[in-house]
Amino acid sequence: MFQPSVFSEMTALAQQHGALNLAQGYPEFGPPEEAVEAYRAALAEGWHQYAPAAGLPALRQALSALDRRRWGNAAPAAADPESEITVVPGATVGLYAAFLTLLQPCDEAVVLEPAYDSYGPAIRRAGGTVVTGSFAAPDWFALLSARTRVVVVNSPHNPTGSVWSREDWDQLASALESFPNAVVVSDEAYEWMVFDGQESFSVRQVDALRSRAFRILSLGKTFHATGWKIGAVVAPPNWTAQFRQVYQFLAFAANTPAQKALASALELRPDYPETLARFFQDKRDRLDRALRAGGWDVQPCSGSYFLTVRLPHGTDDWAWARARVADAGVAVVPLQPFYIDATGVPPAVRLCFAKNDATLDEAAKRLNHWKNQNPL
Ligand SMILES: Cc1ncc(COP(=O)(O)O)c(C=O)c1O
């Protein structure tokens, strides 16, 4: 039923050909030293057994403190650590458990494409039907109906790098006024990676949506530690209680020393997540500049750590990406797998810029060289 993910396939191809891997969305660098040191300390102190199912209290409190640092002490958006935050083994598990909690057979889930590839299979496994609209087209609101149980939003967006503004959220809130049964699943995995001084909006900041929203976090993305597999799901108390009932039989708890380490890192460096915008904006600019100089059709990117590049009309982006691993020595991912039906969609590929500057420079050099050798 499930196909291997495009990211795994391209990473395996990159390894086989010794190519630079700009395909899979993980950083080439590790977490801040405070987090690594805290992980070592957690192991030395004996944090080896199951954490509480809801997550280590210290991490839930640190996440709640981070909300208050960002939105203000009395902000209703800030989550209560006891009743609204559940730590999970990564955002992907959080999403899966959220869909299992929310969906019954015959329920519909609206997914705006292109979309992160786990949504569709997870929704279908949970018994729901996926209804797709275009992320770029405002008329997707027409997909909402009495059968809509879930609306998935992902901002900053993988793969396009677009970021929802306050107006986008407000439009969703007013569209959902007529559909009280619908719940927003807001994938905010890249919440700190928002560029050019733009603000990153969370579903929790929208008063009309907070009581009907799941906010999904990936601390793996925030801390350059995707292999630690720690994320969190924030939802109002009634939904959190139901979510925890489902989640206890899915994973029960997430990695204990990693939770301990992240809690300590957030206590020691509460400012750290705020540094990510500048850090990744510089990387975006570096890759964007180099590829544009080579004549590539680079699309605008306001957030996340991905750039997309349009390919000439009629190109099969799957075949194109596979071929470039071998002959350009760079692995990227095609956009086709981000759609259930990619017919008529402009061909494009996604490049992850969470890489060292030298890797970004070399990847752009190789792609530009290939383009020079293969003019249209
Ligand atoms: C939009 C989006 N959500 C969720 C995830 C998964 O996050 P995690 O590694 O915490 O499971 C990814 C990973 O690439 C992603 O791009």
The ligand as an ORCA input file, in Angstrom:
! r2SCAN-3c Opt
* xyz 0 1
  C       6.374     19.721      6.645
  C       7.030     18.670      7.482
  N       6.387     18.189      8.542
  C       6.931     17.245      9.307
  C       8.177     16.727      9.037
  C       8.752     15.637      9.897
  O       9.306     16.075     11.073
  P       9.932     15.034     12.104
  O      11.307     14.720     11.624
  O       9.943     15.771     13.394
  O       9.064     13.828     12.111
  C       8.872     17.180      7.928
  C      10.179     16.595      7.598
  O      10.741     16.791      6.557
  C       8.281     18.179      7.134
  O       8.923     18.660      6.070
*
